[in-house]
Amino acid sequence: MRLHQLSVRDFAGIRSTDIAFGPGLNVLYGPNDLGKSTLADAIRLVLLLPHTSTECKQYLPWTGGGDPVVVLTFETAAQRFWRVRKEFGKGGSSLLEESKNGTDFDEVDRARGVDGKLRRILGWGIPEPGPGAGKGLPTSFLATALLSTQADVSAVLRENLEGDP
């Protein structure tokens, strides 16, 4: 999977930002309290959290405004682009679109169907949301290692290594 574009609006301390990712390794750097970790959280939430989840309350805008909105465009294979848009909160929504050229997108799914479709596209071993599924962010080794904070990654690696004979 390759990230192409991230747009974040009214997400915690971020009023509005757009980031275009380049090929290869991309690094966010700068002084503390600029929102680097918040941007990583936005990516994690748009891929893993249903827009109706109460876990998004901690990302309500600090200065007022609308509900948090995250739009992420990514590529899973050559000429296979996806754009997911989630507005978190009571009036929230989810939309998943697909494109062959990264410019012209067609709707694939809306609302609850988006999360199940994302899980199948990403293939990260995370069960689809629904009855009997856990609440909040789903856990799997791969999702934790790729999308968690450094402290969470260290903890999951330690737990897995300690239990490995």
N, C-alpha and C positions, 0 to 999 in steps of 0.2 A: 504494500500500500504506500502510495506517495501523496502527501498533502500538497495541495495547490494554493488554496485561498481560505483565509479565516476572517470572518466579520463578526464583531462582538458589539452589542448595543445594550446599555443599561444593565451591565453585569458586574455586581459588587462595586468596586471603585472605578470601573471602566465605563465611561459615558459612551464612547464610540471609537472603534479602531478597526482598521482593515490591514491584513498582513498577506502579502504574496510570498509564498515559499518558493525557493529556487531548487534546482536539482541538487542532489547530494545532501550533505549534512547542513542543517540550519540551526543556528544558535541564537537564543535570546539572551542578551547580557545587559547589564547596567546596574546602577545603584539599587539598594533596597527600596521597597515600596513603590516601584514603578508599575507593577501588575504582571510581572513575568509568570509567577505561579498561578495567578488568576487566569491568564490566557491558557496555561496548561490545563487548569480545571475546566475551562470552557470547552476545550477539545474533548476531554474525558466525558463531560456531561452530555454533549451533543451526540456522542457515539454510544453511550451506555445508559443514559438515564431517561426514562419516559417523561414526557413534558408535564405530566400530571403529578409527578413525584413531589412529596413534601420536602425532600432533601434539598430542593432548589431554593428554599426560603433563605438560606445563608448567603445566596448570591443576588438577593434583591438589591436594586441600586441604592447606593449610600446617599445620593443627593436627590432622591425622588425620581420621577420619570415613569416610564412604562415597565412592563414585565421584561425580565432578561431575555434577549434574543441572541442566538448563536447560529451562524451559517458556516458550514464547512464543505469545501469542495475537495474531493480526493479521487485518486485514480487507482484501480485495482489491477488493471492489465492494459496493454496497448489498446487505445480507442475504447476504453471502458471507464468513463468518468461518472462520478456520483456527486450530488449536492444534497446535503441534508440541512433543513432549516427547522429549528425548534424555538418556540416561544414558551418559556417556562412560566408556570403560575396558573391561577384559577381560569383565566381566559386563554390559556396556552393552546398551542397547536404544534403539529409535526407534519413535515412534508419531505418526501424523498423523490429526487428526480435523477434521471440518467441521461447521458450524452455520449455520442461517439467521437465528438470533436472538442469537447470541453467548453463549447460556447452555446450551442442550441440544446436546451434540456427539455425532456418530456417527463411528465408526472408518472411515477411508478406506484406510489402509495401515500396515504394520509393517515393521520391520527394513530391509533394503536398498531396498525399494520406496519408502520415505519420501523418500530423497534425490532419486531420479529424479522423483517427483511434485512435490517442492518446486521443482525446476529448471523444470519445465513451468509451474507456477503463477506463479512469479516472472518468468519470461521474460527472464532477465538474460543470455542468450547463453552460459551455462556448460554444457559438455557433461556428460551424465549419468555417474555413476561406473560403473566396470566395466573390463573388459579394455582396455588401451591408454590408459586415462584417467590423468592425472597424479595423483600422491599429494599428500596434504596439502590445504591450502585451494586451491580452484580460482581461477583468475585470469580476470578479464574487466575491461574498463575500468569498466563500470558497478558491478560488485561492489566493485572497489577504491575507486572514488570515493565510494560510499555507505557502506561498512562498514569501511574501513581507518583506521589511526591517521593523524594529521595528517601525519607524516613520510612515510608510504606514499603518501598522496594527493598531496603535493607532488612526490614522485619520479615518480609515474605521469603527472601533468600535464606535468612538465618533459620526460620522455621522449617523450610524444606530441606536445608542441608543437615540440620540437627536430626531430622527423622530419617535420613538416608543412610543405611548401613554401609 
